[in-house]
Amino acid sequence: MITRIACHLPNTMLSNEQLAVLYPDWTAEKICEKTGIRERRVVAEGECASDLAYAAAAGLLAEEAANNADFLLFCTQTPDYTLPTTACILQHRLGLPTSCAALDFNLGCSGYIYGLSLANSLLQSGAANKVLLLTADTYSRLIHPMDKSTRTIFGDAGTATLLSKDSKARLHSFVLGSDGSGAEQLMVKTGGARHARADQPAASIDDSGNVHDPACLYMNGPEIFNFTIKAVPKLVQGVLEKAGLTLDQVDLVVFHQANAFMLEHLRRKLGIPPEKFMVHLEYCGNTVSSTIPLALEAALQTGRLRPGMKVLLAGFGVGYSWGGCILEWH
């Protein structure tokens, strides 16, 4: 189903050295040791998620006969407007035909897998022949500059994935799930209909010196870690059982690139050999919905993803939500 993947990172780079100036108790090397990240890209003033998605899609459209895509899916948690849907704006901006359906869906770290599942269903049902799946998030806009627990981790990015009925790359064995009881563990509390910005309480400082503003992204790191360690092994087992595969029969594993510590813990817990495990966040950070396509593109460029390989994909995080599938690459 997947024909091609293209990615785009914004030009502005935020390095560990720059962050260490703000956080004197954390050196650049300490940040890297904790996160596995040396630098991340962030959007410039006036640059939005749609701009990142557009840049990724424009490059893909220039090389592929994709201007006849009949469905555009845009995964973002930072849309340009409350309304209209940003996907409609992207349809027009990309010059796609008006017969192309377009919709946004709001999902973070598992969003790419959910998007693949939606696209796969559209193609399998005959509702579409070509689907353009876009992801982009600008979490840097949501982060308080003095919250090192989030600012050291997240980066901005956009990706475009073209899926076609004619492609030999097969997607199958989707497993999806959610648990909204963990919603408050990764949240921007104000700015929506439930809590208007005008009603927000004052910012507070935690024991580690991180500033928490209700208008900014809050992440309960220990709780997110506990959720991940419980949910991901079950997710992997569910995908493998549905596919009728063992982990030994999988050639490459690509997880959501949350942070290096979490990825290494999961790799060891599941017994995945390092040579079969993709890590790609050192120079881009955790880009939320875009981490998996960024890692897949890097695997293609470095030769780690080759024709005939079976790849296990898994996303997990904000929501809580999770999703996994098997990609047979051709």
VODO-9743 format. One line per 3 residues: for each residue z, y, x of N, C-alpha, C. Coordinates in pm, whole numbers, plus 32768, in hexadecimal, padded with zeros to 4 digits. Example, Ala and Ser with C-alpha at 12.3 -4.5 7.8 and 13.67 -1.06 7.14 Angstrom:
BEGIN
830C:7DC7:8527:830C:7E3E:84CE:830C:7EB6:8528 | 82C4:7F1F:8505:82CA:7F96:8557:8313:8003:850A
This chain:
BEGIN
8000:7F86:8051:8000:8000:8000:8000:807F:8055 | 804C:807F:80C5:804F:80F6:811A:7FD0:80FE:816E | 7F8D:816F:8166:7F13:8186:81B4:7F2F:81D5:8232
7F82:823E:8225:7F9A:8296:8298:801B:82E4:8283 | 805D:8307:82F2:80D5:835A:82F1:80BF:83D0:834F | 80E7:8447:8323:80E0:84BE:8377:8165:850A:8369
8190:8549:83D5:8211:858C:83D6:8206:8618:8410 | 8267:866C:83EC:8269:86F5:8420:82F9:8721:8435 | 8314:8758:84AC:8395:8794:84CC:8383:882B:84DA
83E3:8879:84A9:83D8:890B:84BA:83E1:8930:854E | 83B3:89A8:8570:83AA:89D1:85FC:8431:89F2:863B | 8490:8A24:85EB:850F:8A52:8622:8567:89DB:8648
8592:89D9:86C6:85E5:896C:86F8:8676:899B:8708 | 86D4:8947:86DF:8763:8963:86EF:879D:88F6:8748 | 87C1:891A:87C1:87ED:88B8:8824:8885:88A9:8824
88B4:883E:8862:8944:882A:8873:8982:8899:88C6 | 8937:88CA:8929:8968:8936:897C:8982:89B4:892A | 892B:89D0:88CA:893E:8A44:8873:89B9:8A31:881A
89CA:89B8:87E7:8A3C:899D:8791:8ABF:899E:87DE | 8ABD:8971:885A:8B37:896D:88AB:8B71:89F9:88C1 | 8B1C:8A5F:88BE:8B4C:8AE9:88CB:8BA4:8B0D:8853
8B80:8AD8:87DD:8BCC:8AF4:8762:8C4A:8AA0:8757 | 8C44:8A28:8791:8CB3:89C9:8786:8CE7:89AA:8813 | 8D3F:89FE:8849:8D6A:89F0:88D5:8DAD:896A:88F5
8DE7:8928:8891:8E29:88A8:88AB:8DC5:8834:88AE | 8D46:884E:8890:8CDD:87E7:8894:8C72:8811:88F8 | 8C65:87C6:8962:8BF7:87DF:89C0:8B76:87A6:8988
8B07:87CD:89C4:8A84:8798:8999:8A81:8700:89A4 | 8ABA:86CB:8A11:8AB9:863A:8A25:8B13:85F4:89C1 | 8B82:8633:899D:8BDD:85F7:893A:8B99:85ED:88B2
8B4C:8653:888E:8B02:8650:880F:8AA0:85DB:8810 | 8A5A:85C9:8881:89FA:855A:888D:8A40:84D4:8885 | 8AB5:84C7:88C6:8B00:844A:88C3:8B2C:8426:8836
8B52:848B:87E7:8B83:8474:8760:8B12:8456:86FD | 8A9E:8493:8712:8A33:848D:86AE:89B5:8445:86DA | 899D:8441:875F:891E:840D:8792:88AE:8473:8789
88D3:84F0:876E:8870:855B:875A:887F:85C4:87C8 | 880E:85EC:8804:880E:8655:886A:87DD:86DA:8832 | 8783:86D4:87D3:8751:874D:8793:871D:872B:8709
8717:8791:86B6:86DF:8781:8630:8689:87FB:8613 | 8629:87EC:85B8:85D2:885C:8591:8606:8898:850F | 85FE:891C:8504:862C:8960:848C:85C3:89C5:8460
85BC:89DD:83DF:8558:8A39:83AA:8578:8AC8:83D0 | 850E:8B18:83D9:851C:8BA7:83F4:8539:8BF0:8371 | 8559:8C6E:837D:8571:8CC1:8308:84F4:8CBF:82AF
8505:8CA3:822E:8495:8CA1:81D0:8448:8C1F:81CB | 8469:8BC1:8221:8424:8B3F:8223:846E:8ADE:81C7 | 8424:8A9B:8170:8460:8A45:8109:8433:89B3:811B
8473:895B:80CE:8451:88CD:80D3:83BE:88B7:80B2 | 8387:8904:8055:82FA:88F2:8031:829E:8911:80A6 | 82C7:8970:80FC:8276:8992:8171:8271:891D:81D3
82E0:88D7:81E4:82E4:8864:823C:8290:87F1:8203 | 829F:87D9:8181:8251:876F:8140:81BC:8790:8144 | 819D:880F:812D:8110:8839:8131:80D3:8821:81BB
811B:8847:8224:80E7:8838:82AD:80CD:87A5:82CC | 8128:874C:82A1:8114:86BD:82B8:809D:868A:8267 | 8093:86B2:81E9:8029:8682:8191:7FA1:86BA:81B8
7F9D:8736:81E4:7F1D:8773:8209:7EDE:872A:827F | 7F31:8704:82DF:7EFF:86B8:8351:7ECA:8630:8327 | 7F11:85F1:82CC:7EE5:856E:829A:7E64:8579:824A
7E5D:85DD:81F4:7DE6:85EF:819F:7D6A:860F:81F2 | 7D80:8650:8264:7D0F:8674:82BA:7CD0:85F9:82FA | 7D1F:858F:8308:7CEE:8517:834C:7CCF:84A4:82EC
7D00:84AE:8273:7CEC:8442:8213:7CA4:8477:8196 | 7C59:8421:8154:7C18:8449:80D6:7C80:8440:8066 | 7CDF:849D:806B:7D4E:8497:800D:7D4C:8507:7FA6
7CE1:8556:7FA7:7CDD:85C5:7F48:7CC6:8597:7EB9 | 7CB4:8513:7EA7:7CA9:84DD:7E20:7D27:8492:7DF8 | 7D97:84B1:7E3A:7E18:8476:7E11:7E31:849A:7D80
7E5F:8438:7D34:7E76:8452:7CA5:7F09:8459:7C80 | 7F64:8455:7CE5:7FF4:8467:7CCA:8035:84A0:7D47 | 8084:850A:7D35:80CF:8545:7DA2:8164:853A:7D81
81AE:84F9:7DD9:823F:84ED:7DCC:8281:853D:7E3B | 82E0:8593:7E18:8323:85E3:7E7D:83B9:85CD:7E76 | 83F0:8591:7EE0:8480:8579:7EE9:84C1:85EA:7F37
851A:8633:7EF6:8562:86A0:7F39:85E3:86BD:7EEF | 8647:86EA:7F3B:86C2:871F:7EFF:86CD:87B6:7F15 | 8662:87EE:7F4E:865E:887F:7F63:85D9:88B6:7F31
85C1:88B2:7EAE:8541:88E2:7E77:8533:8979:7E87 | 84B8:89A7:7E7D:849E:8A36:7E8B:84E1:8A85:7E19 | 84DC:8A4D:7DA1:8510:8A91:7D2B:855B:8A2E:7CD3
85B2:8A62:7C7C:85EE:8A0D:7C15:8580:89D7:7BBB | 8523:8A2C:7B99:84A7:8A05:7B56:843F:8A6E:7B77 | 83C0:8A4C:7B83:8382:89CC:7B62:8398:8964:7BD0
836E:88EA:7BB2:8375:8881:7C14:8320:88A4:7C8E | 8359:888E:7D04:8312:88B0:7D80:8296:885B:7D93 | 8297:87E1:7D5D:8222:8788:7D6A:81A6:87C8:7D2D
81B5:8811:7CBF:8141:8852:7C81:810B:88C1:7CDD | 8166:8909:7D1C:813C:8971:7D7B:80F1:8932:7DF0 | 8121:88BF:7E20:80DF:8879:7E8F:8057:8841:7E67
804B:8814:7DEA:7FC9:87E3:7DBA:7F60:8852:7DC5 | 7F85:88C9:7D9A:7F27:8939:7D9F:7F0C:8964:7E2F | 7F76:896D:7E7C:7F69:899C:7F06:7F16:893C:7F5C
7F1F:88BB:7F41:7ED5:8856:7F8C:7E46:8844:7F59 | 7E26:8885:7EEB:7D9F:887A:7EB5:7D83:87F5:7E73 | 7DEC:87B3:7E43:7DD9:8735:7DFB:7DA5:8753:7D6E
7D5B:86F5:7D33:7D21:870F:7CAE:7D8D:8722:7C44 | 7D6A:8768:7BD9:7DCA:877E:7B6D:7DE4:86FD:7B1E | 7D97:8696:7B38:7DB1:8613:7AFB:7E21:85C9:7B43
7E54:8603:7BB1:7EBF:85C6:7C00:7F46:85E6:7BBF | 7F8E:857F:7B98:8015:8592:7B64:8072:85B7:7BD7 | 80DC:8602:7BB9:8136:862F:7C24:81C5:8639:7BEE
8223:8607:7C3C:82B0:8614:7C16:8309:8615:7C90 | 837C:865A:7C82:83E6:8657:7CE6:844A:85EB:7CBF | 848D:85B3:7D23:8507:8566:7D05:856F:8587:7D6F
85E9:8598:7D3F:8657:85C8:7D92:86A7:8550:7DC3 | 8690:852B:7E40:86D9:84BC:7E7C:86D3:84CF:7F13 | 873C:84AC:7F59:8743:84C8:7FE6:871F:8453:803F
8784:8416:807A:8770:83B6:80E7:872A:8335:80BC | 8730:8313:803E:86E8:829E:800A:8664:82C7:7FC8 | 8646:8348:7FC9:85D6:837C:7F7B:854E:8343:7FA0
8539:8329:8022:84B6:82F5:804A:849F:826A:800F | 8506:8217:800E:84F7:8191:7FD5:84E0:819A:7F3E | 852A:81F0:7EFB:8514:8204:7E6C:8485:8234:7E53
8455:828E:7EAA:83CD:82C1:7E9B:8365:8254:7EAF | 837C:81FD:7F13:8320:818D:7F28:831F:8131:7EAE | 8395:811B:7E74:839D:80C4:7DFE:8352:8101:7D88
8363:8184:7D73:831B:81C7:7D06:8284:81C2:7D1D | 825B:81E0:7D99:81CC:81DE:7DB9:8192:8152:7DAA | 81DA:80F0:7DDA:81AE:8064:7DCF:819C:803C:7D3D
81F9:8065:7CE9:81F1:8045:7C59:817A:8088:7C18 | 8160:8106:7C3D:80EC:814E:7C06:806A:8108:7C2C | 8061:80DB:7CA8:7FE8:8097:7CD6:7FD9:800E:7C97
8047:7FC4:7C90:8043:7F3C:7C58:8020:7F3E:7BC4 | 8051:7FA4:7B7C:8039:7FAB:7AEC:7FAF:7FDF:7AC8 | 7F69:8019:7B2A:7EE6:8054:7B0E:7EEE:80E4:7AE3
7F67:811E:7AE1:7F75:81AA:7ABA:7F3F:8208:7B24 | 7F31:81D8:7BA0:7EFB:822A:7C0C:7EB0:81D1:7C6E | 7E52:820D:7CB3:7E09:81C7:7D1D:7E33:81F5:7DA8
7E5B:8275:7DB2:7E8F:82AD:7E2F:7F07:8305:7E0F | 7F72:82F0:7E59:7FEC:833F:7E45:800E:8384:7EC8 | 8029:8405:7EBF:8056:8452:7F32:80ED:8467:7F24
813B:8423:7F7A:81CC:842E:7F78:81F7:8490:7FE5 | 8234:84FD:7FBB:8264:8564:8019:82FC:8567:801A | 8336:857D:808F:83C6:8593:809B:83DD:8610:80EE
8443:865C:80CC:846B:86CE:811F:84F2:86FF:80F0 | 8546:8720:814F:85C9:875A:8131:85E9:87C4:819A | 862F:882C:816D:865B:8896:81C8:86F4:88A2:81BC
8738:883B:81E9:87CA:883A:81E3:8806:88A9:8237 | 87BE:88D8:829C:87F4:8944:82F1:8818:89BE:829D | 87D3:89D1:822D:87F0:8A41:81D3:8872:8A2C:8184
88A0:89B0:817E:8915:898E:812E:8994:8983:8181 | 8988:898B:8205:89F8:896F:825E:8A3D:89EF:828C | 8AC2:89F0:8285:8B0D:8A62:82BA:8B04:8A60:8352
8AE6:8AD1:8391:8AD2:8AD0:8423:8B4B:8AA1:8473 | 8BC3:8AA6:8438:8C3A:8A7A:8480:8C6E:89F3:8450 | 8C17:89A5:8411:8C3A:891B:83ED:8BF3:88BD:844D
8C34:889F:84BD:8BF3:884D:8523:8BE0:87BD:84F7 | 8C2B:8790:8491:8C1D:8707:8461:8B94:86EE:8421 | 8B53:8757:83F0:8ACE:874A:83B4:8A62:878D:8408
8A84:87FE:8446:8A1B:8849:848D:89E8:87FF:8508 | 8A3B:87AB:8542:8A10:875F:85B8:89B7:86E9:8593 | 89B5:86C4:8515:896E:864A:84EB:88E7:8666:84AC
88E0:86C3:844E:8869:86CF:83FA:87FE:8729:8435 | 8780:8701:8420:870C:8750:8444:86AD:8757:83CE | 8647:87AA:83D9:85E4:87BD:836F:8560:877A:8397
8516:8749:8334:8496:8708:834F:844B:86F3:82CD | 83C9:86D7:82DA:8376:86B1:8268:831B:863E:828E | 82FC:85E8:822F:82A0:8579:824A:8243:8563:81D3
81D4:8521:81F1:8172:84FD:8189:8148:846D:819F | 814A:8421:8135:811F:8394:8139:80B6:837F:80CE | 8042:834F:80F7:7FD7:8330:8097:7FDB:829B:8078
7FE3:827C:7FF9:7FE3:81F1:7FCB:7F69:81DB:7F75 | 7F22:816C:7F8E:7EA6:8150:7F47:7EA3:80C0:7F18 | 7E63:80AB:7EA7:7E4E:8024:7E74:7DFE:7FCF:7ED6
7DA8:800F:7F23:7D4E:7FC8:7F7D:7D8D:7FA1:8002 | 7E03:7FD9:8021:7E42:7FBD:80A1:7E73:7F2D:80A9 | 7E6B:7EF3:811E:7E9B:7E6A:8133:7F2F:7E66:8158
7F6A:7EDB:8176:7FF9:7EE0:8195:8048:7ECD:8114 | 8093:7E62:810D:80D3:7E38:808F:8166:7E5E:808C | 8192:7E93:801A:821E:7EB0:8002:8253:7E52:7F97
82C9:7E1A:7FAD:8300:7DC0:7F47:8397:7DAD:7F5C | 83D3:7D64:7F01:8461:7D3E:7F06:84BD:7DB8:7F06 | 84A1:7E16:7EAC:84F5:7E8D:7EA1:857D:7E6A:7E65
85E6:7EA2:7E9F:866D:7E9C:7E68:86A2:7F2A:7E68 | 86CA:7F5B:7DF2:86FA:7FE4:7DE2:8782:7FE3:7D9E | 87D5:8047:7DBB:8856:804F:7D79:8895:80D8:7D87
88FF:80EF:7D3A:8945:816E:7D3F:89D6:815B:7D12 | 8A2C:81B6:7D3F:8AB9:81B7:7D19:8AE8:8247:7D1A | 8AE1:8286:7CA6:8B03:8313:7C9A:8B96:8332:7CAD
8BEB:82CC:7CBB:8C79:82E7:7CD4:8C8E:832A:7D5C | 8C28:831E:7DB3:8C32:835D:7E37:8BEC:83E3:7E41 | 8BC9:841E:7DCF:8B79:8499:7DCF:8BBA:8509:7E1E
8C3C:8519:7E14:8C80:858B:7E52:8C90:857D:7EE9 | 8C6D:8509:7F1F:8C7F:84F6:7FAF:8C11:853A:8001 | 8BA2:855B:7FC1:8B34:85A4:8003:8AF8:85FE:7F98
8B1E:867D:7F9B:8B01:86D3:7F27:8AFD:8766:7F4D | 8AA5:87B0:7F07:8AAD:8841:7F02:8AE5:8861:7E78 | 8B61:8890:7E74:8BAA:8893:7DF5:8B7E:8901:7D96
8B58:8975:7DCC:8B34:89E3:7D74:8AA0:8A03:7D7E | 8A6F:8A4F:7D1C:89E4:8A79:7D1C:8991:8A37:7CB1 | 89C6:89CA:7C75:8982:8989:7C06:89BD:89B8:7B82
899D:8970:7B18:89CD:8997:7A93:8A61:897A:7A7F | 8A97:8916:7AC6:8B24:88F0:7AB4:8B82:8959:7AED | 8B63:898B:7B64:8BB7:89F0:7BA5:8B5D:8A5C:7BDE
8B5B:8ACE:7B9C:8B08:8B3D:7BC9:8B41:8B77:7C4B | 8AEA:8BB2:7C9C:8B19:8BEC:7D1B:8B84:8C57:7D04 | 8B79:8CA0:7C96:8BD8:8D0C:7C7B:8C66:8CD7:7C66
8C71:8C57:7C40:8CF4:8C1C:7C23:8D33:8BD8:7C9C | 8CF2:8BDE:7D10:8D1E:8B8B:7D7F:8DA1:8BBD:7DBC | 8DF8:8B5F:7DE4:8E72:8B86:7E2C:8E53:8BAB:7EBC
8EB7:8BDC:7F02:8EA3:8C07:7F8B:8E8E:8B90:7FE8 | 8E51:8BA8:805A:8E3D:8B41:80BE:8EC3:8B19:80FB | 8EC9:8A9E:8130:8F42:8A6D:8170:8F1F:8A30:81F7
8F85:8A1B:824A:8F73:89E0:82CE:8FC4:895F:82D6 | 8F85:88F1:8301:8FCD:8873:830A:9015:8866:8390 | 9059:87F7:83A4:90AA:87E2:841D:9057:87DF:849C
8FD3:87C2:848E:8F7B:87BE:8503:8F36:8843:851E | 8F58:88A8:84CE:8F1D:892D:84E1:8E99:8943:849D | 8E6F:88E4:8448:8DF1:88F3:83FF:8E05:894B:8384
8DAC:89A9:836F:8DB2:8A00:82FA:8D6B:89BD:8286 | 8DAF:89B3:8215:8D76:8977:819C:8D6B:89E2:812F | 8CEF:8A00:810D:8CD0:8A64:80A7:8C92:8A19:8031
8CC3:8A29:7FB6:8C8A:89E0:7F43:8BF6:89F9:7F2E | 8BC0:8A67:7F66:8B31:8A83:7F59:8AE0:8A3A:7FC4 | 8B26:89F6:8020:8AE3:89B2:808F:8AF7:891B:8085
8AAF:88D3:80D7:8AB6:8841:80D8:8B3E:8812:8108 | 8B7B:87B9:80BA:8BF9:8777:80E2:8BDC:86E4:80F7 | 8C0C:86AD:8166:8BFD:861E:8180:8C82:85E4:81AD
8CAF:857F:8164:8D26:8535:818B:8CF8:84C1:81E3 | 8CF2:84DB:8265:8CBA:847B:82C3:8CF7:83F0:82BC | 8D7D:83E3:82BF:8DBA:835D:82BA:8D96:8310:823C
8D93:8353:81CA:8D71:830F:814C:8CDE:82E5:8149 | 8C87:833A:817C:8BF9:8317:8184:8BE6:829E:81DF | 8C2F:829C:824E:8C28:822A:82AB:8C57:81AA:8265
8CC8:81B0:821E:8CFD:813A:81D9:8C9A:8106:8170 | 8C5E:8163:8125:8BFA:813B:80C2:8B86:80F3:8105 | 8B55:812D:8171:8AE0:80F5:81B6:8AFB:8069:81EA
8B6E:8057:8229:8B8F:7FD6:8265:8B9C:7F68:81FB | 8BC5:7F8F:8181:8BCF:7F2D:8114:8B48:7F16:80D0 | 8AFC:7F82:80BA:8A83:7F79:8068:8A0A:7F41:80B2
89F8:7F68:8130:897B:7F47:8176:896B:7EB1:8191 | 89D2:7E6A:81C1:89C0:7DD9:81D3:8999:7D91:8152 | 89D6:7DB9:80E1:89B0:7D7D:8060:8920:7DA0:803C
88F8:7E1C:8058:8870:7E46:803C:880D:7DF4:808E | 8827:7DE5:810E:87CE:7D98:8165:87C3:7D09:8135 | 8835:7CCD:8113:8834:7C43:80E3:87E5:7C37:8062
87F4:7C9A:8008:87AB:7C98:7F8A:8715:7C9F:7F9D | 86E8:7CF5:7FFA:8658:7D01:8016:8623:7C7E:8052 | 866C:7C46:80B2:8640:7BCA:80F2:8636:7B57:808E
869A:7B4D:8037:8699:7AE2:7FD2:8623:7AF3:7F73 | 8609:7B6F:7F4A:859B:7B89:7EEE:8515:7B69:7F30 | 850C:7B82:7FB3:848F:7B6B:7FFC:8480:7ADA:802A
84ED:7A8C:8021:84E9:7A03:8053:84E0:79FD:80EA | 8521:7A5C:812C:851D:7A65:81BE:85A9:7A5B:81F9 | 85B1:7A38:8278:862B:7A46:82C4:861B:7ABF:8320
8689:7AEF:8355:8681:7B63:83AE:862F:7B44:842A | 8631:7AC7:8456:85E2:7A9F:84CB:854C:7AAD:84B4 | 8522:7AA6:8435:8494:7AAF:8413:8464:7B40:8405
84C1:7B9F:840E:84A0:7C2D:8408:8486:7C5F:8496 | 8418:7CA9:84A8:83F0:7CD6:852D:842C:7D5B:8556 | 844D:7DAF:84F3:8483:7E33:8511:84DA:7E60:849C
8549:7E9F:84BC:85A4:7ED4:8456:85AA:7F6B:8466 | 858E:7FB4:83FA:8593:8046:83FB:85F2:8075:838F | 8668:80A3:83B9:86CC:80DA:835D:86BE:8171:8357
86F9:81AB:82ED:870E:823C:82EA:8759:8264:8368 | 8727:82CA:83AC:875F:82F3:842D:87D2:8356:8416 | 8846:8320:83F3:88BA:8373:83D2:88F6:83B1:8450
8927:835D:84A8:8954:8386:852D:895B:8309:8583 | 895A:8319:8606:894F:82A7:8660:89C7:824A:8658 | 8A3E:8282:8644:8AB7:822F:863B:8AB0:81D0:85C5
8A8A:8206:8551:8A80:81B3:84D9:8A13:814A:84E7 | 89A0:8171:851F:8932:8113:8530:8959:80A1:858D | 899D:80C0:85FA:89C5:8057:8658:8A2C:7FFA:8619
8A87:8032:85CA:8AEA:7FDE:8585:8AA4:7F7E:8525 | 8A43:7FB0:84D9:89F9:7F5B:847C:89A7:7EF1:84C6 | 8968:7F19:8533:8917:7EBA:8581:896D:7E45:85B1
89E1:7E64:85E8:8A3A:7DFB:861A:8A72:7DA5:85A9 | 8A98:7DE5:853C:8AD1:7D9D:84CA:8A6C:7D3A:8490 | 89ED:7D61:848C:8985:7D0D:8452:8946:7CAE:84B8
8965:7CC2:8537:892E:7C6C:859F:889A:7C81:85B7 | 886E:7CFF:85B0:87E0:7D1F:85C7:87CC:7D3B:865B | 876E:7CF6:869D:8754:7D10:872B:8724:7DA0:8740
874D:7DE1:87AD:8724:7E6D:87C6:868D:7E81:87C4 | 8641:7E1D:87F5:85B0:7E2C:87FB:856E:7E29:8771 | 85B9:7DFC:870D:8585:7DFB:8683:85BB:7E6E:862F
8606:7EC7:866D:864F:7F2E:8622:861F:7FB8:864E | 85ED:8006:85EE:85B3:8089:860C:861E:80F7:8604 | 862C:8143:8670:8682:81B9:8670:862C:8231:8698
8627:8295:8640:85D1:8309:865A:8611:8385:861D | 8672:83BF:8665:86B0:843B:8636:86DE:8496:86A7 | 86C8:846D:8724:86FB:84B9:8796:86C7:8547:879A
8648:855A:8773:860C:85DF:877D:85E3:8619:86F5 | 861A:85E2:8689:85FD:861A:8604:8677:8619:85A9 | 86DD:85C8:85C8:8754:85C1:8576:873E:8570:84F7
87A2:8577:84A0:879C:8535:841D:874E:8590:83BF | 86D4:8569:839C:867B:85BC:834A:8679:858D:82B8 | 86E0:8546:828E:86F9:8520:8203:8688:84C8:81CE
8638:84F7:8170:85D0:84A4:8133:855C:8486:8190 | 8557:84CC:8202:84E5:84BC:825C:8500:8460:82D3 | 8579:842B:82E1:8599:83E0:835B:8546:8360:8369
8533:8317:82FC:84EC:8297:8306:8458:82AC:8326 | 840F:8304:82E0:8382:8319:8307:8375:8352:8394 | 83D2:83A8:83C0:83CE:83D8:8449:83DD:8365:84AC
843A:8309:848E:844F:8295:84E6:83D7:8238:84E3 | 8399:8227:846F:8322:81D2:8465:82AE:820D:84B5 | 829C:8291:84AB:8231:82D0:84F8:8249:82C0:858E
82C7:82CE:85B7:82E8:82BD:8644:82D1:822D:8671 | 82F1:81CD:861A:82D9:8140:863A:8244:8123:864A | 81F2:8163:85F7:8161:8153:8604:812E:818F:8687
815E:8205:86A7:812E:824B:871E:8156:8203:879F | 81CB:81C0:879D:81FC:817D:8816:81D6:80E9:881B | 818F:80B9:87B4:8165:802D:87B3:81CF:7FCB:8785
823E:7FFE:8754:82A7:7FA2:8721:8285:7F6D:8697 | 822B:7FB0:8650:81F9:7F7F:85CF:8166:7F5C:85DF | 814A:7EDD:85CD:80C3:7EA9:85E4:8093:7E59:856C
8010:7E48:855B:7FDB:7DFB:84EA:8016:7D6F:84E6 | 8035:7D43:846B:806C:7CBD:8456:8104:7CB8:8456 | 8144:7D29:8475:81D7:7D29:847D:8215:7D3B:83F4
828B:7CFC:83E2:82DD:7D0E:836B:834F:7D6B:838F | 835D:7DD7:8340:83BF:7E3E:835C:8420:7E49:82E7 | 84A1:7E48:8305:8506:7E5D:829E:852E:7EF0:82A0
851C:7F35:8230:853F:7FC1:8223:85BB:7FCE:81CC | 8617:8028:81F1:868F:803B:819F:86C0:80CA:81AA | 86D7:8109:8136:870F:818F:812F:8792:818B:80E3
87EF:81E7:8104:8874:81E3:80C7:88BA:8268:80DE | 8909:8294:807C:8955:830F:8090:8972:8359:8010 | 8957:83DC:8013:8981:8438:7FA9:8963:8400:7F1F
89C6:840C:7EC7:89B6:83DB:7E3F:8A30:839A:7E00 | 8A6A:8330:7E3B:8A2C:82D9:7E9D:89AE:8297:7E66 | 8950:827A:7EC0:88D8:8230:7E98:88A6:81E1:7F10
885B:8178:7EF3:8825:8125:7F5F:87A6:80E0:7F2F | 8754:80BA:7F8F:86D8:8074:7F6E:869F:8032:7FE9 | 865E:7FC0:7FD5:861F:7F79:8044:85A3:7F30:8015
854E:7F09:8072:84D5:7EBE:8052:849C:7E81:80D1 | 8434:7E33:80C0:83E9:7DFB:812F:835F:7E3C:8134 | 8338:7E68:81AA:82B1:7E9B:81C3:8269:7E39:821E
81F9:7E04:81EF:81A4:7DB0:8243:8132:7E09:8274 | 8134:7E27:82F5:80D8:7E8C:832B:8053:7E4F:8355 | 7FE5:7E8C:8324:7F5E:7E65:834C:7F0A:7EE2:835E
